[in-house]
Amino acid sequence: MGELFSTIIAFILSASLSLGISTSMEQAPADAVNEFMSGMISGDDAVTEIYLENKYVNFLENVKGDENLVKKMNEAIFKNTSYEIEDIATKGNVAVAKVKVKTNDFSKVMDKYDDASYDYVMNHLYEDKISNKKKLRKECFRIYVEQIVKTSNKKPKQEEEIFIPMSGDGYGGWEILLTDEVMEALMGNLQIPAVNTK
């Protein structure tokens, strides 16, 4: 465990040499992790807006579609998400938190969506809503959200260990260096669609 933390810290240190080293960190790394995790789970805009460059966060914040459906989707994704900080290692102005995350397993949602959307198209093949691309995209998004909600109504079965790297911000706090792997685990390995729904 110690070797893994040292390896991760060495990697972060080499990637963040341009940042100034702060000798007094007022915010503990654990506080930064808790703020990040609770903010993501609750959909706190003050937290999510910081990480819009991440493709998963960007999807959650900017997916196009019916507002009620988008809200329903976001709530379902994090409905059963919980976490526990197991360990934190720090060295100078870098730190790594080991966090156990429990979520629903959304990895099969896309397969179920493919099946359900195919059935929908075949059952409505000669209707206007199929030839109208805008209507079809909206209906496909509804089907996608429906599969997420169905999965969220089951007991969470997925438990993963993730490592969250941090860097001192030079002002007494810590910045989360968010990776796709962290967000993917936090969202239960949900595959996100490539198209918008408007």
Disulfide bonds with the S-S distance in Angstrom:
none
